[in-house]
Amino acid sequence: MRHVFKSTLIAAALFAGSLTPAFAAPETYALEATHTEVVFSWTHFGFSKPTAKFMNAVGTLVLDEAAPANSSVEVSFAIDGLNTGVAALDEHLKKPDFFDAAKYPTATFKSTKVDVTGKDTANVTGNLTIHGVTKPVTLAVKLNKIGANMKGVKTAGFSATGQIKRSDFGMGAYVPAVSDEIDLVITAEANKK
């Protein structure tokens, strides 16, 4: 009888241990700037589709693995970090007819809603502020992986896509020759705090 009781206790402990992640509290992560980038692209007179990116994102992710719809993210990045690979174009895009970096030095995104669409996908809606204008934007997000990174720190990795109209943010110079539609491709890693 003692052996059966002991086996039952061990089984109960193992079962309880297997349930722990499902009832785990939301965890807070910090974005890892060297593995996070916001890439955006546009069409240039129909001839080409240039890209630019920001790799200076700072932000916090609150991830609820048990109830992903309760997760949230806040991100900001300095417009001065814009990089097209062409210094003259970088400077032009930072001028008043586009980002006006001197007047509006920071862009931000703050989520307001997470709609789970699959096992590892969701539509994340939030308020995007660029050029002093705030508009709602929805991103299609995929959870790539959650696990320990090379240093043993719990890390979450994501990819996201979306589209905005730059004229919505007061940056409509040269539309339609230079496209109003801006495609976004985002990849991010965040480390548990």
C-alpha positions in Angstrom: 0.0 0.0 0.0 2.8 2.4 0.8 4.4 1.7 -2.6 1.1 2.5 -4.4 0.7 5.8 -2.4 4.2 6.8 -3.1 3.7 6.1 -6.9 0.5 8.1 -6.8 2.3 11.1 -5.2 5.1 10.9 -7.8 2.6 10.7 -10.7 0.6 13.7 -9.2 3.7 15.7 -8.9 4.8 15.0 -12.4 1.3 15.8 -13.7 1.2 19.1 -11.8 4.6 19.9 -13.2 3.4 19.4 -16.7 0.6 21.8 -16.1 2.7 24.6 -14.8 3.5 26.3 -18.1 -0.2 26.4 -19.0 -0.9 28.4 -15.8 2.3 30.5 -15.9 1.9 34.2 -15.5 2.7 36.5 -18.3 6.4 37.2 -18.8 8.1 40.5 -19.7 10.8 40.5 -22.4 13.0 43.3 -23.7 13.6 43.7 -27.4 17.1 42.7 -28.5 18.1 45.5 -30.9 20.8 43.6 -32.8 18.3 41.0 -33.8 15.3 43.2 -34.4 14.7 45.1 -37.6 11.9 47.0 -39.2 12.3 46.9 -43.0 10.0 49.0 -45.2 9.8 49.2 -49.0 8.1 51.3 -51.6 8.0 51.6 -55.4 10.1 54.2 -57.2 8.4 55.4 -60.4 7.5 51.8 -61.1 11.1 51.0 -61.8 12.3 49.6 -58.5 11.3 48.7 -55.0 13.9 50.2 -52.7 14.1 49.3 -49.0 15.1 51.0 -45.8 15.4 49.7 -42.3 15.6 50.6 -38.6 17.7 48.4 -36.3 17.5 50.6 -33.2 14.2 49.4 -31.8 13.7 49.6 -28.0 10.7 48.0 -26.4 8.9 45.7 -24.1 6.9 42.6 -24.9 4.6 41.1 -22.4 4.0 37.5 -23.5 1.2 35.4 -22.1 1.9 31.9 -23.4 -1.3 30.4 -21.8 -3.5 33.2 -23.2 -1.7 34.9 -26.1 -4.6 37.3 -26.7 -3.6 38.9 -23.4 -0.1 39.7 -24.7 1.1 43.2 -25.6 4.0 45.1 -27.1 5.4 48.6 -27.0 8.2 49.6 -29.4 10.0 52.9 -30.2 12.8 53.7 -32.6 14.8 56.8 -33.4 14.3 58.1 -36.9 18.0 59.1 -37.0 18.7 55.3 -37.2 17.1 55.0 -40.7 19.4 53.2 -43.1 18.8 52.7 -46.9 22.4 52.0 -47.7 22.6 55.3 -49.5 23.7 58.2 -47.3 22.2 60.9 -49.4 18.8 59.1 -49.5 19.0 58.7 -45.7 19.4 62.4 -45.3 16.6 63.2 -47.8 14.2 60.9 -46.0 14.9 62.6 -42.7 14.0 66.0 -44.1 10.6 67.8 -43.6 8.9 66.4 -46.8 9.3 62.9 -45.3 10.0 61.9 -41.7 11.1 65.4 -40.5 13.5 63.8 -38.0 14.4 67.1 -36.4 10.8 67.8 -35.4 9.6 64.2 -34.9 12.7 62.2 -33.8 10.9 59.0 -32.6 8.3 56.6 -34.0 6.3 54.3 -31.7 4.0 51.3 -31.9 1.8 50.3 -28.9 -0.5 47.3 -29.3 -4.2 47.5 -28.4 -5.4 44.1 -29.4 -4.2 40.6 -30.2 -6.4 38.3 -32.3 -5.1 34.8 -32.3 -5.4 33.3 -35.8 -3.6 30.0 -35.4 -1.3 27.9 -33.2 1.6 30.4 -33.7 0.0 33.3 -35.5 -2.0 36.4 -34.6 -3.1 39.7 -35.9 -1.7 42.4 -33.7 -3.4 45.8 -33.9 -1.9 48.9 -32.3 -1.4 52.6 -32.6 1.5 53.6 -34.8 2.9 57.1 -34.4 5.1 58.6 -37.1 5.7 62.2 -38.1 3.5 63.3 -35.2 0.4 61.4 -36.5 -1.1 58.3 -34.8 -3.1 55.7 -36.8 -4.2 52.2 -36.1 -2.2 49.5 -37.9 -2.6 45.7 -37.9 0.3 43.4 -38.3 0.2 39.7 -39.2 2.5 38.2 -36.7 4.1 34.7 -36.5 5.8 33.3 -33.4 9.0 31.7 -34.7 10.3 30.2 -31.5 10.4 30.4 -27.8 13.4 28.9 -26.0 16.9 29.5 -24.6 19.3 31.6 -26.6 23.1 30.8 -26.8 23.5 32.4 -23.4 20.7 30.4 -21.8 18.3 33.3 -21.6 14.7 32.6 -22.5 14.0 34.3 -25.8 11.0 34.8 -28.0 11.3 35.4 -31.8 8.7 36.8 -34.1 8.2 37.8 -37.7 5.5 40.3 -38.9 4.2 41.9 -42.0 1.9 44.8 -42.7 1.2 47.8 -44.9 0.6 51.5 -44.3 0.0 54.5 -46.4 2.6 57.2 -45.9 0.1 59.9 -46.8 -2.0 58.9 -43.7 1.0 60.1 -41.6 1.5 63.4 -43.5 4.3 62.2 -45.7 2.7 62.1 -49.1 5.5 63.8 -51.1 5.8 62.6 -54.7 2.7 60.3 -54.6 1.8 58.5 -56.8 5.2 58.4 -58.7 6.7 57.2 -55.4 4.2 54.8 -54.0 1.9 55.8 -51.1 1.8 52.2 -50.0 4.6 51.1 -47.7 5.2 47.4 -47.1 6.5 46.4 -43.7 8.6 43.3 -42.9 9.6 43.0 -39.2 11.7 40.5 -37.4 12.3 40.6 -33.7 13.9 38.8 -30.8 13.1 39.6 -27.2 14.9 38.3 -24.1 13.1 37.6 -20.9 13.9 40.3 -18.3 
